[in-house]
Amino acid sequence: MPHGQSYTCPDCLFICTSSGGLTRHQNTKHRKFTPASEVEDENTFDSQYHGNLNALPCNAQGVYLPEFVGPPPRPPPPPDGQSPEAWNPFDERVEFDFAHFHFVQAQSSE
């Protein structure tokens, strides 16, 4: 330990060379989370930002689908490949070619 003051963690007796180091150590290793206040419900975030969490599947026109019905089949891409749906899920051929090169030819994901 260099000369000077040392700071010891009261939880695990880890020695730090600065008060900032001790603070970082305590925030990383011994973070204490405060419980939700009595005013704040644990589900406040879900209801505030997600609204109705009991969503039902519907088609593109907003008509609810019957239970256990899968999505309709995708239409085949046109032979010229120039329609917007031709490179789905990519927006255009450049994105498709980029992904094909990196993940199929160069196998970058490995």
Secondary structure as UniProt FT lines:
FT   STRAND          7..8
FT   TURN            10..12
FT   STRAND          15..16
FT   HELIX           19..29
FT   TURN            42..43
FT   HELIX           44..50
FT   TURN            60..61
FT   TURN            67..68
FT   TURN            79..80
FT   HELIX           84..87
FT   TURN            88..89
FT   HELIX           93..100
FT   HELIX           101..105
FT   TURN            108..109
//
